[in-house]
Amino acid sequence: MKLCNFIKNGNVHVGAACAGGVADLTSAGIISSIDDLIRSGCGDLPELSASDVVPLDNIVFANVTSPAKILCVGLNYKSHAEETGGTAPEQPVLFSKFNDALSPSGADINLPPWQRCYDYEAELVIVMGSRAWNVSEAEALSHVFGYTCGNDLSARDCQFISGQWLIGKTFPGFAPCGPWIVTPDEFDPTLPKRITCSVNGQTVQDDFTSDMLFNCSRIISYASRFFALSPGDLIFTGTPPGVILGKPENERVWLKPGDNVCVAIEGIGSLCNSLV
């Protein structure tokens, strides 16, 4: 099932992708919020009338969830670690973004003028479905509600001021996700999925999620030793090579206002945002 949050009459509604566009599960009285759906699980949907379907062109997407935590994994593709001057880590490198960094597909994202080295990072994002505390790798995926696209936007000129990456990672809007959450019955993270990023229509990242050093099971299990993962939490799983930071200094063209950045993952869809 492909699910989304969208704005209708000023309120957030839950939708499911269907042939005619998006089935409005909230107006149909089926579910009030995607967070409730995550907690209760996805059952079979009742028959919906045509009046409950919103054309996709009319959809304004909202944030995918209301997470208690946004976790990220750094340097999770060997070639990305190498292009940025690092080495492949022996354990997942975890950091976080604050919740007000979350933004939906289609949203304009502000680039503060006091920094200039803005970069993209296309990532597969895990959406947690149930509480996970010290879980094994074997049981980790049973705690997942679904998967979505993410862009770990980064301000490189302040990311490395100290040993902590946080200040370069969590400007408002710098964790765009969406537009769809695809449930595990339709998306198997153990299979290779193509992941790409494009800037103004030009492909800048193109790889497969199977090249991750630490797979989704490993990431969840490892993180759950240190944090209790909650329903709706988001985990950015790392980016493949091709980021601006990985280019020679004289070839780096940083993101700027007016750019349009799209992340696409096979089986999920495309997350697109304009920078202002």
Secondary structure, DSSP 8 states (H G I E B T S, - for coil): -EEEEEEETTEEEEEEEETTEEEETTTTTS-S-HHHHHHH---------GGGEE-GGG--B--S---S-EEEEES-BHHHHHHTT----SS-EEEEE-GGGEEETT-EE---TT---EE--EEEEEEE-S-BSS--HHHHGGGEEEEEEEE--EEHHHHTSSS--GGGT-STT-EEEEEEEE-TTT--TTS--EEEEEETTEEEEEEEGGGBSS-HHHHHHHHTTTS-B-TT-EEE----S--GGGS-GGG---B-TT-EEEEEETTTEEEEEEE-
